[in-house]
Amino acid sequence: MTDQHLTRYLNTDLDLKSPRNLDNLAETLAKAGVSPLQVFQGEDGLHWATFETEMQFAEPAPNIEALLSAIEALSGEAKVDWATCTLREFNLGFEVGSGPWAFNQALSLDLLARMVKVEVGLRWTLYPAADD
């Protein structure tokens, strides 16, 4: 079995939706090492944004810790922007291969408590292993 067919963690995105423009929040998070992948106003009139950390991680816990540190440091208008979001979600991406037989990665209670405090949810996205 080759490495590219093993189940592996890819990254964690931060997905936001808000009735308020998210450009200021995007600029603030970028200064903290959380880069915007997209920031736009949808046809629904709502503002959408997706972010990821500049640094890559082998597991979700340290990735989420980095995102939370940036979020917890928000102040002023950026904190107001965060509070007006109607969707705040960490989307954990995994590539699913044919092995290993079992695969797991944990999030500690302390980390989950920090997530609850900033009112961010969790979503998992599972991608099939890429064909060679």
Summary of the structure (lengths in Angstrom):
residues: 132
radius of gyration: 15.9
end to end distance: 13.0
largest distance: 51.2
contacts: 358
relative contact order: 0.26
helix: 33%
strand: 35%
